[in-house]
């Protein structure tokens, strides 16, 4: 793995890396856009034409207050209405594990976007494994922030799981990045060390 340099003013490491990957003046759809932090950064620093979908009305309101084009809705219901390849990038950050039907959600965003960038928490991270082994309870980490009874995540997976899924359904991984100790490292291939020592992963996909 090799270091990549963060240069964006976003709190989360995955959002900083994703912002670096998106070309200026692109059309971007952020699915599960939260409070609009990523879209706002892209709009002000890269002049993107950004859109967002967010299910929580209070976060939609926060985005609208920033002047962002974000709608309130369930992405799994809204996405089938979008035309094929209507965005240069579709972004999905820490949202896939919360989807009721993650495979269908993946297929929809790959249909809509020329490139898809996702970030996922890695349930294969060594601290997660040890916590389960020694405490017997679900862990809380930087990327798994809520207790099991409060989390929105219902389909947790590991980096290895996701790479296996991509291969099985013919998703091409253009590039991939791991996050550990708030540092971003690029990686390729099914690396045992990456699956063990990374808290989170970012994948750039196309189909």
N, C-alpha and C positions, 0 to 999 in steps of 0.2 A: 504494500500500500504506500501511496505517496501523499504528502501534505498538499492541500489546496488552500488558498488564502481567502479568508472572509474579508469582505470590504463593504458590507451593507450594514446599515444602522437598525437592525431588527434584533429583538431580544433572543429569539429562538434560533439555534444553529441551523436547523433544517430550513427555516424560512430565509435565512441569509444566503445559504447555498442555492436554494431554488431561485432567488432573485438574481443571483449571478448567472444562472444558466439561461435566463430568458433574454432574448434579443430586444433591443430598443424598437419602439413603434410596432410591437407585435399585438395581435388580438389574443387576449387571455381570458379564459373562464376559470374562476376559482370556485370549486365545488366544496361546500362546507367552509365558507370564507371567514367565519368567525367575526371578529370586530373590524375586519378590513385592513389589518396592519400590512399584510403582504401587498394587497392591491394598491393601497395608498403609497407604499414605497415604490412600487413599479410605476405608478402614475406620475409621481413627482420626480423620480430619478431616471426613468427610462421612457417616459411618454407613451406608455402602452395604452391601448384601447381595452380597458378591463371591465369585466362583468363578474358578478358573484351570485351564488345561491347559498342561502343560509336558513336553517329551519327555525332558529331561535330569534324571536321578534326583537328582543332587547339588543342583540348583536347586529341585526339588520338596521335598527335605529342608529346605533353607533356608527355604522358604515355610511348611512345616508347623511349623517351630520358631518362626515368628512367629504361629502360631495361625490360619493362613489355610487355606481350603478349596481346595486345589490337588491335582489328580490327575496321575499320570504317564501320558502317552499321546501318540499321534500324532494331532494335531488333525484331519488329513484323514480319519482312520478314525473318530474319536470323534464329530465334529459331526453326521453324519447321524442320530444317536440322539436329538438334542435336538428338542423340539417347536417348532413355528413361533412366533415372537414371544414366546419364553419369557424374554427379557431386555430391559430397557430399553436397554442399550448392550452391544454386543460390541466389544471393543478388540483391535486387531492392530498391535503396534508393531514395526517393522523386521522383520516376519516374512514378509510376502508374497513377497519375492524368494527366500526359502528354501523355499517350497512347491514340491512336485513338480508340482502342478496348480493354479496360482494362480487361474485363472478359476473353477474349481469351488469352491475355498476361498472366494472372494469370494461366490459364489452361496449357499453354505451359511451364512456369517455374516450375510448380508443377509436370509436366511430366518428365522434365529434371533433377530436383534436388531431392535428397533423403530428404533434408530439404530446405525450402525456408525462407529467412529472408527479410522482407520488412519494410521500414519506410514510413509513410505517414503524411503529414501535417493535423492537425485536424481543420476542418472548424467549429467545434462546440465549440472551445475555447472561453472563456468568453469575451476576448478583441475583438475578431472578431465580436461576437454578438453585443457588445456595440457599436463598431465602425459603424457597419451597421445601428443600431438603431438610433444613435444620429447624425451621419454625412451623412448617406445615400449613402456612397461611399464604394468601395471595399477596404478592409484594406491591409496594408503591415505589416508583422511580420517577425520574424527570420526564420520561415519555409515557409512563403509566401512572398518572397523577392521582387517581381516585381510588377509594376503597372499592372492593368487588361489588358491593351493593349499591354504589353510586355511579360506577363507570358506565359510559355509553358503549364501551367496547364489548362486543359479543362474539367476535370471530378473531381471536388472537392468533398470531402466527409468528414464525421465525423467518430470518432471512433465507434460510435454506428452503423452507416451505414455499416462500414466494417465488424463488428462482425455479423450483420444481413446477409450480403452477404455470409460470410463464412458458416454460418449455413444453408443457403438456397441451397448451391451447395456442401455441404458435405466436406468442408475444415476443417481440425482439427487444432485448435490453441494449440500448445504445450506450449508456454509461451508468455507473452506480457509485454511490458514496456511502460511507459509514460514518456514524457520529459516536464518538467516545470521549468522555470528559470535556464536552463542549467543543471538541475539535473535529474537523471534517477531513476524512481521508477517502481517496478514491480507491476502488478495488474492482477486480474482475474475476469471474469464475466462482466456483463453489468452494470458497476458502473456509476451512474449519475455524481458523483463528478469527476471521471476521464475524462469523455467526456466534462465536463465544464471547468476544470482547467488545461488541458494538451494541450500544443502547438503542440505536435507531438506524434505519437505512433509507436512502433516497434512490429512486430508480427513474431514469429517463427511458420511456417506452415508445414504441410505434408498432403498427401492424399493417 
